[in-house]
Structures are given as C-alpha cells and as structure tokens.
Amino acid sequence: MIELSLGELPRACGGTWQGNLELLREHVSGIVTDSRQVEEGSLFIAFRGEKVDGHRFIPDVLSHGAMAVLCEEPGKPGEPRIIVPHVMDALRQIALYNRSRLRFPFVGITGSVGKTTAKEMTAAVLSARFRTFKTPGSMNGQIGVPIAFMSMSSDYEAAVIEMGVSQFGEMTRLTEIVQPDYAVFTNIGDAHLEFLHDRAGVLRAKSEILKGMKNDAVVFANGDDALLRTADFQRKTVLFGLGENCQVRATDIRYEPTKISCQIVAGERSFPVTVPGYGGYMIYSVLSAAAVGMEMGLSDEEIARGLLSFSNVGHRSRIVQTPLCTLIDDCYNANPTSNDAAIDSMKNLPGRKVCILGDMREMGETSAQLHRELGLYAVAHGVDLVLTEGDEARYISEAAGEKGIHFPSREALLSALPGLIQKDDVVLVKASRGAHFENVVDVIEKMK
C-alpha cells in the first residue's frame, strides 16, 4: 500500500480531483502504467506515448478495480480522476513531495555498465543492518524513478536508487528527486553514443548527479576506469578497484561458475567475501557495495553476510546448465563495454566458446565500426564461433571472418542452432534489450 493518501496526491502535484470526496481518505494499493496490470485499489498513470495513449484505457481500468487515474483529461461526472496539465510533470512533483518527507540516507547508482548489479549488491549489503528500499528491477529512468519514489514509505532506513540516462539533462531531473547522500559511478563506457557522442560526454551526463548532492556527500568511483580515476567530483571521493590507487581493493580473487570469492582490503581492514554470481566484471559491484557499506558504518561481518545474500535480476549473466551446453543468458542489454566484459568472463568456463550476438543500439555514427571491433575482440579473446542477427550485428560476424555467421532473420538463426551448438559448449547470448533475444535463450534451454 502507498503511504501517501489519495488526497495528498492532487495537493502534491497541483491537480484537480474529480470524484467522490470520501475516496480521498483512502490509500492506493499500487501504481501501474500498463492497463493490463491494474489490480483492485491501484492508481493508473495515463501516459501519452508515441504509439499508445493511456487515456484510451481509463474506462477499462476503472471497470477492473482501479481506485483512481492520474491523467490530463476530465471524464464523466464522478469518475475518480486527478486531472493535471502534464502527467510526467505531475509524477515528478509527487515524487519530490514524498522525497521531502523521507529522512534516511539515499545511495544513487549510475554508470554505463553494471548499474542494476551494483544496485542489487549495495542493497544486499545495507540490508544486513538497515531496512533498505531499492528500485525494482531496472526502474531507473524518467518514469521508473518517480514511480519508485511514490511507493516509498518512511519506515525504511536506507534507499538504493538506480539512475539511468541516455541524454543530457535527464540526470539533472533525476537527481533533483533523489538528492543522493552517496553516489556510485560504476564505469564510463561506450553507451548511448547517439546522444552523448563520446565517453567524455557520457561522463558529463552522468556527473549531473552531483547537482543534487550536498557538499558533504560522498562519491564512490571505479578507480580502474581511465576517466573516473582522474575526475574531480569536488567532494569526498572513494576509489574502488584492483589498482594500488584505490582505497577499497580486492585481492586473491577466485572465479567459479556460480560464485566469486576475494579478500576485501581497505587500509587496515581486510576480510574475505563470497558472492553468488558469474562474470569477472562483477568484482567492481562487489567493491562498490563494500565501499558504501564501510562508509555507512557496517562491520566486516555484515558486509560479507550481505554480499552472500546477493541475487541478480532479469536476464543478466544468468548461468543455465542445459542438457546440451552451459548457457550464459545476458541478453538484457548490450554495449561495447559490457560485451567485451561478457566475452572476457567466458574464459572462466570450460568448453568451446560460442557467442550469439545482436544489435548494440544507440551507438550513433560510429555504430558500424563499434560492431566490427566487437567481432575482432571476440576472435582475439578465444571465441570459437560468432553467430549474429540484426541490421548492425552483421558487422560483428563480418569482422569475425571464418568464425562468424550472420543470419538474415531470427527464424533463420533459431532453425540453424541445433546444427551449430555442440555438447558442452559455452554459449553467450547478448544483445540490446530492444532486440528481444530472450526467445533465443528459450530455444537453447530446450535443446537436447
């Protein structure tokens, strides 16, 4: 149940209530933007999208039990609507209103790769001592973050908020809501280059998070990242990584198919941790979570216990041992940095290495070249077979030469898989979320 009463919502956003005044004393059970997910007592947010206008579904959601609707159009007399000039602005204003009531510390997570993993791991660590809120799944953008804040109650003792952006100015709007006491920069990579142009632009866009932070706030940055280790965040900065320049480091790292173990070293502190998970790049999420935990006063035992309870979400570095092969389901998202890291991590698993790769989207004018570089990288780092599907992905297989095969359609790729994947192969499936490679994963999981 949402802590804010229905009556507080129009006051928070300057909206006009249309409906039974008695209803304003009630609390909505949840917030939905998809009419198919409406449940009894929920608040439906009627967005106007490029393809679908949520206002079309208002009669339907009310008939299915929605308590009220936040929208831009008046309806029939008595219909429970909060009417505002612009739904997105209203959503932000409600989130800001709720943020003003919350007195516990906030951690903002940003970066090009690994935000969700770092968010989940940091929340796991803090949960060892505090009742910790975390943004659900990958609700990290202009809609997801405000909705997460609307559902946050004052009973929590800490919050970890993932903050994702693809254009300049978006982080400024997010950080006005979040106002983080701590900020984690996972890395700066080649993501959203269509809008951010280059890595310097990516850093500039992510660094807008500082606008919402007080001078005594703390920044945690990847000290092994070329841009982050030299950045001036103009406030206390803790570097984490493997290099000697980092205040929080990992030594004695051991990678296994289902877990990572290492020694966390920070000044006089040194303690062992084990984390359920796969992928060499996950060590940076381990270090950032430990660094935040230490700064917030957690003991070595609490940090180790929290990391041991970590569980990732969605199609991110999920290892599936099928009857045929070892499948790495990492098809939630893709960019050059995350793809290179996924390929590097394959070497820790025995077997012939097969990559099934799709388009990396929003790469801008250098897209073709970045896809070619990925093909070259795969071959140079031990991949035996590169299978691709997608308009841009064809450049990957072209660069892979005789080890690459491109398919003109998803159907062609799926039909060819039984003849290409061999017993005990290690198979990585990775593409941008919009490519929907989940069905590739589904097919491989069922192969005998």
Number of C-alpha atoms within 10 A of each C-alpha: 14 17 16 20 15 20 17 16 24 21 15 18 23 15 20 17 24 18 17 12 11 8 14 18 12 14 19 22 16 19 22 17 16 14 19 11 12 22 19 15 19 24 28 29 24 24 20 16 8 6 6 11 11 17 19 13 15 22 14 14 23 23 11 17 14 25 25 25 25 28 25 21 13 15 16 10 10 11 18 23 28 28 22 21 14 16 20 18 12 24 24 24 21 23 24 20 20 23 20 11 10 16 12 13 16 21 24 24 28 28 26 23 24 20 24 27 26 28 30 25 28 32 28 27 28 28 22 20 17 15 13 21 22 21 23 16 14 18 19 23 18 18 15 17 25 25 23 18 24 23 19 21 17 13 13 15 18 21 26 26 29 29 28 23 22 19 17 15 12 18 26 18 16 24 19 18 22 26 23 26 18 24 27 30 28 25 24 24 21 22 27 22 22 17 15 22 17 19 17 14 18 25 20 15 20 26 18 19 26 23 15 19 21 13 13 11 17 23 23 25 29 27 27 18 17 11 17 19 19 10 13 10 15 12 14 13 19 20 25 31 24 18 14 11 13 19 17 26 27 24 14 10 15 13 18 14 16 12 14 21 20 20 16 23 18 17 9 5 10 15 14 17 22 20 22 16 24 25 25 20 16 19 23 24 25 30 26 28 27 31 25 24 24 19 12 12 12 19 14 18 13 20 28 22 18 25 27 19 15 20 13 18 15 13 19 20 24 19 20 15 13 15 13 18 21 23 22 24 23 25 28 20 22 24 25 20 16 20 22 18 15 24 23 18 18 25 17 14 15 12 16 19 23 25 23 25 28 29 26 26 21 18 24 16 11 13 20 17 15 21 25 19 17 24 28 18 20 27 20 11 14 15 24 17 22 26 24 29 26 19 14 19 27 25 24 31 28 19 21 25 14 12 17 23 18 22 18 12 12 16 11 12 18 15 11 13 16 14 7 10 19 15 13 17 18 24 27 25 25 34 26 19 18 14 20 15 24 17 12 19 23 11 13 22 18 10 13 10
